[in-house]
Amino acid sequence: MISGVMTALVTPFKTNGELDVEAMDRLVDFQIEHGVNALVPMGTTGECPTVSHEENMDIIERVIRRADGKLPVIAGTGSNSTDEAIRMTKIAKSLGAYASLQVAPYYNKPTQEGLYRHFTTIADAVDMPMVIYNIKGRTGVNIETPTLMRIAEHPNAIAVKEASGDLGQMLDVIDSKPKDFVVLSGDDNMAVPLILMGGAGVISVASNIIPRYMCEMIGAARKGNVEKARTMHFELLPLFKGMFLETNPIPVKSSLAQMGLLKPVWRLPLCPPADETVERLKVILKGQGLL
């Protein structure tokens, strides 16, 4: 169940800053209709740092109910507090989440031993699959491959979302991992290379916008159709790059707003994109036939 295209869902807000649950339903329906393999609410793309813990769980519950068993939901319940991560993960399990997404603790910069203890303590406390999320550019700490392999020995640690940006490290993980441990790309522009080298899929930002195309590209890569996967990768590369013209999820939400799927609202400290960015995104979206 942890393979293919898994969409890192954005969190839509109303103009007054409240959660827009109707827009969230539309986004979930859009993903289901276009064939993605799983939904991942409340990760980086979901603006998890700016929602309350109660809102975090409300969003996860809403996505699970709307998905209605059609897709597995991997719930973002990570925290830089191990106790808080355990608390939210227990709630997510009770709501029906298939797995949790656990980001490396941010800001407090634990040692490698601290990382090992953090993840295994959560895995011991909540008997459900866990996807480890390595994104050192945001957390300030890298989960080194030997540490990850120690964590992977736990039966509940089933996968890693690799967003370190270091292809060499990702390949080391693929080369070292247990047979049943899954490596996922956390970057759309590295998904095809990673899959062709043994990865299983991608937790994708771009699939918020182009779920069907992402499924087609990743499907080709997983089947070993290198030429098709390569061609689609370069066709979609301008969009992948566009999603990071400014800090994620500013561009993806701006794009979805231009497509009429949500309102262009972010919570501070994230703010609307510069006018230049909006225009560049418009050109990219038109080039992909999305506007």
MIFIKOL-159721 format. One record per residue (C-alpha): residue number from 1; x negated, y, z negated. Coordinates in Angstrom, 1 decimal, padded with zeros to 4 digits. Each point is the difference from the previous one (the first is absolute). Layout:
N
    n      xx      yy      zz
  NUM       X       Y       Z
...
***
This chain:
291
    n      xx      yy      zz
    1   000.0   000.0   000.0
    2  -003.1   002.3  -000.3
    3  -000.9   000.4   003.7
    4   000.8   002.0   003.1
    5   001.3   003.6  -000.3
    6   001.0   001.2  -003.5
    7   001.2   003.6   000.0
    8  -001.4   002.4  -002.8
    9   003.3   001.8  -000.3
   10   000.2   003.7  -000.4
   11   002.2   001.5  -002.7
   12   002.6   002.4   001.4
   13   001.1   003.0  -002.1
   14   002.9   002.5   000.2
   15  -000.7   003.6   000.5
   16   000.4   000.5  -003.8
   17  -002.7  -002.6  -000.6
   18   002.2  -002.8  -001.2
   19  -000.3  -003.5   001.5
   20   002.0  -000.4   003.2
   21   001.4  -003.5  -000.4
   22   002.1   000.2   003.2
   23  -003.1   000.8   002.1
   24  -001.8  -002.8  -001.8
   25   002.7  -002.4   001.1
   26  -000.3   001.2   003.6
   27  -003.8  -000.6  -000.1
   28   000.5  -003.5  -001.3
   29   002.5  -000.8   002.6
   30  -002.3   001.4   002.7
   31  -002.8  -002.3  -001.1
   32   002.2  -003.1  -000.2
   33   001.5   000.7   003.5
   34  -003.5   000.3   001.5
   35  -001.4  -003.2  -001.4
   36  -002.6   000.8  -002.7
   37  -001.0  -002.8  -002.3
   38   000.2   001.7  -003.4
   39   000.7   003.3  -001.7
   40  -002.4   001.7  -002.4
   41   001.6   002.8  -002.0
   42  -001.8   002.2  -002.5
   43  -003.5  -000.2   001.3
   44  -002.2   003.0   001.0
   45   002.3   000.7   003.0
   46   003.0   000.0  -002.3
   47  -001.5   002.9  -002.1
   48  -000.1  -002.2  -003.1
   49  -002.1   002.6  -001.9
   50   002.8   002.6   000.1
   51   003.0  -002.1  -001.0
   52   000.9  -000.9  -003.6
   53  -000.3  -003.6  -001.1
   54   003.8  -000.1  -000.1
   55   000.2   001.2   003.6
   56  -002.6  -002.5   001.0
   57   002.2  -002.8  -001.2
   58   003.1   001.5   001.4
   59  -001.6   000.2   003.5
   60  -001.2  -003.6  -000.3
   61   003.4  -001.2  -001.0
   62   001.7   002.0   002.8
   63  -002.4  -001.6   002.6
   64   000.6  -003.5  -001.3
   65   003.8   000.4   000.0
   66   000.0   001.5   003.5
   67  -002.4  -002.7   001.4
   68   002.5  -002.5  -001.5
   69  -002.4  -002.9   000.4
   70  -000.7   000.7   003.7
   71  -003.5   001.0  -000.8
   72  -002.3  -000.6  -003.0
   73  -000.8   003.1  -002.0
   74  -003.5   000.6  -001.4
   75   000.5   002.6  -002.7
   76  -002.5   002.6  -000.8
   77  -000.3  -000.2  -003.8
   78  -003.7   000.8  -000.5
   79  -001.3   002.4  -002.6
   80  -003.3   001.1  -001.6
   81   001.6  -001.3  -003.2
   82   000.0  -003.8  -000.1
   83   002.9   000.0  -002.5
   84   002.1   002.2   002.3
   85  -000.8  -002.1   003.0
   86   001.2  -003.1  -001.9
   87   003.2   001.8  -001.1
   88   000.9   001.1   003.5
   89  -000.9  -003.3   001.6
   90   002.3  -001.9  -002.5
   91   002.8   002.3   001.1
   92  -000.7  -000.4   003.7
   93   000.1  -003.8  -000.5
   94   003.3   000.2  -001.8
   95   001.4   002.1   002.9
   96  -001.0  -002.7   002.6
   97  -003.3   001.2   001.4
   98  -002.0  -002.7   001.7
   99  -003.4   001.4  -001.0
  100  -001.6   003.0  -001.6
  101  -002.6   002.3   001.6
  102  -002.6   000.9  -002.6
  103  -002.3   002.9   000.7
  104  -003.5   000.1  -001.5
  105   000.2   002.3  -003.1
  106  -000.6   003.5   001.0
  107  -001.7   002.9  -001.8
  108  -001.2  -002.0  -003.0
  109  -002.6  -001.8   002.3
  110  -000.3  -003.4  -001.8
  111  -003.0  -002.2   000.4
  112   000.2  -003.1   002.2
  113   000.6  -002.0  -003.2
  114   002.8   002.4  -000.9
  115   001.5  -000.5   003.5
  116   000.0  -003.7  -000.4
  117   001.6   000.2  -003.4
  118   002.6   002.5   001.2
  119   001.3  -002.2   002.9
  120  -000.2  -003.3  -001.8
  121   001.8   001.4  -003.0
  122   002.9   001.1   002.2
  123  -000.1  -003.4   001.8
  124   000.1  -001.8  -003.3
  125   002.9   002.1  -001.4
  126   002.3  -000.2   003.0
  127   000.4  -003.2   001.9
  128   000.5   001.3   003.6
  129  -002.2   000.5   003.0
  130  -002.4   002.9  -000.1
  131  -001.6   002.0   002.8
  132  -003.1   001.9  -001.0
  133  -000.5   003.4   001.5
  134  -003.5   001.2   000.6
  135  -000.2   003.7   001.1
  136  -003.1   001.5  -001.5
  137   000.5   003.3   001.8
  138   003.0   000.7  -002.3
  139  -000.8  -001.9  -003.1
  140  -003.7   000.9  -000.4
  141  -000.9  -003.7  -000.5
  142  -000.7  -002.8   002.4
  143   000.9  -003.6  -000.7
  144  -003.2  -001.7   000.9
  145   000.3  -003.3   001.9
  146  -001.4  -002.2  -002.9
  147   002.6   001.6  -002.3
  148   002.8  -000.6   002.4
  149  -001.0  -003.6   000.4
  150   000.2  -000.5  -003.7
  151   003.5   001.6  -000.1
  152   001.0  -002.2   003.0
  153  -000.5  -003.1  -002.1
  154   003.2   000.9  -001.9
  155   003.0  -001.8   001.5
  156   002.1   003.1   000.1
  157  -002.6   002.1   001.9
  158   001.0  -000.9   003.5
  159  -001.3   002.9   002.2
  160  -002.0   003.2   000.2
  161   001.0   003.2   001.9
  162  -003.4   001.1   001.1
  163  -000.1   003.8   000.6
  164  -003.6   000.6  -001.0
  165  -000.8   001.1   003.6
  166  -003.0  -002.2  -000.1
  167   000.3  -002.7   002.7
  168  -003.1  -001.7  -001.2
  169   001.5  -000.4  -003.4
  170   003.3  -001.3   001.5
  171  -001.9  -002.6   002.0
  172  -001.9  -001.1  -003.2
  173   003.3  -000.5  -001.7
  174   001.3  -002.1   002.9
  175  -003.2  -002.1   000.0
  176   000.1  -000.5  -003.8
  177   003.7  -000.4  -000.8
  178   001.8  -003.2  -001.0
  179   002.0  -001.6   002.8
  180   003.4   001.0  -001.3
  181  -001.0   003.7  -000.8
  182   001.2   002.5   002.5
  183  -001.8   003.1   001.3
  184   002.2   002.8   001.3
  185  -001.2   003.3   001.6
  186   001.0   003.1  -001.8
  187  -000.9   002.1   003.1
  188   002.0  -000.1   003.2
  189  -003.1   000.8   002.1
  190  -001.9  -002.9  -001.4
  191   002.8  -002.6   000.1
  192  -000.8  -001.6   003.3
  193  -003.7  -000.5  -000.6
  194   000.7  -001.4  -003.5
  195   002.6  -002.4   001.2
  196  -002.2  -001.3   002.9
  197  -002.7  -000.7  -002.7
  198   002.4  -001.9  -002.2
  199   002.3   002.4  -001.7
  200   003.7  -000.7  -000.2
  201   001.7   003.3   000.6
  202   000.4   003.7  -001.0
  203   001.8   002.0  -002.6
  204   000.7   002.8   002.5
  205   000.7   003.7  -000.1
  206   000.7   000.3   003.7
  207   002.7  -002.7  -000.1
  208   002.2   002.5  -001.8
  209   000.2   001.6   003.5
  210  -000.7  -002.8   002.5
  211   000.9  -003.3  -001.7
  212   000.7  -001.9   003.2
  213  -003.2   001.0   001.6
  214  -002.0  -000.8  -003.1
  215   001.6  -003.5  -000.1
  216  -000.8  -000.5   003.7
  217  -003.7   001.0  -000.4
  218  -000.6  -001.9  -003.2
  219   001.9  -003.0   001.4
  220  -002.3   000.0   003.0
  221  -003.1   000.2  -002.2
  222   001.2  -002.9  -002.2
  223   000.6  -002.2   003.0
  224  -003.5   000.8   001.4
  225   001.3   002.0   002.9
  226  -003.0   002.3  -000.2
  227   000.6   002.0   003.2
  228   003.6   000.9  -000.9
  229  -001.0   000.8  -003.6
  230  -002.9   002.1   001.1
  231   002.0   001.9   002.7
  232   002.8   000.8  -002.5
  233  -002.5   001.0  -002.7
  234  -001.5   002.7   002.3
  235   003.5   001.1   001.2
  236   001.1   000.5  -003.6
  237  -003.3   001.4  -001.3
  238   001.0   003.7   000.5
  239   003.0  -000.7  -002.3
  240  -002.2  -001.8  -002.5
  241  -002.3   003.0  -000.1
  242   002.9   002.4  -000.2
  243   001.2  -001.6  -003.2
  244  -003.1   001.4  -001.7
  245  -000.2   003.5   001.5
  246   000.8   000.9  -003.6
  247   000.3  -002.0  -003.2
  248   002.3  -003.0   000.3
  249   003.0   000.0  -000.2
  250   000.3   003.6   001.2
  251  -000.3  -000.8   003.8
  252   002.1  -003.1  -000.1
  253   002.9   001.8  -001.7
  254  -000.3   002.9   002.3
  255   000.2  -002.4   002.9
  256   003.0  -001.8  -001.4
  257   001.7   003.4  -000.6
  258  -000.6   000.9   003.7
  259   001.6  -003.3   000.9
  260   003.1   000.9  -002.2
  261  -000.5  -002.8  -002.5
  262  -000.5   002.1  -003.1
  263  -000.5   003.6  -001.2
  264  -003.5   001.5   000.0
  265  -000.3   000.1  -003.8
  266  -003.0  -000.9  -002.2
  267  -000.6   000.4  -003.7
  268  -002.9   002.2  -001.2
  269  -002.9  -000.2   000.1
  270   000.7  -001.3   003.5
  271   001.5   002.7   002.2
  272   001.2   000.5   003.6
  273  -002.6  -000.3   002.7
  274  -001.5   003.0   001.8
  275   001.9   001.1   003.1
  276  -002.9  -001.1   002.1
  277   000.3  -003.5  -001.4
  278   003.7  -000.1   000.7
  279  -000.6   001.0   003.6
  280  -002.8  -002.6   000.5
  281   002.3  -002.7  -001.4
  282   002.8   001.1   002.4
  283  -002.4  -000.5   002.9
  284  -001.0  -003.4  -001.3
  285   003.6  -001.1  -000.6
  286   001.0   001.2   003.5
  287  -003.0  -001.9   001.5
  288   001.2  -003.2  -001.7
  289   003.6   000.6   001.3
  290   001.4   000.6  -003.5
  291   001.4   003.4   000.6
***
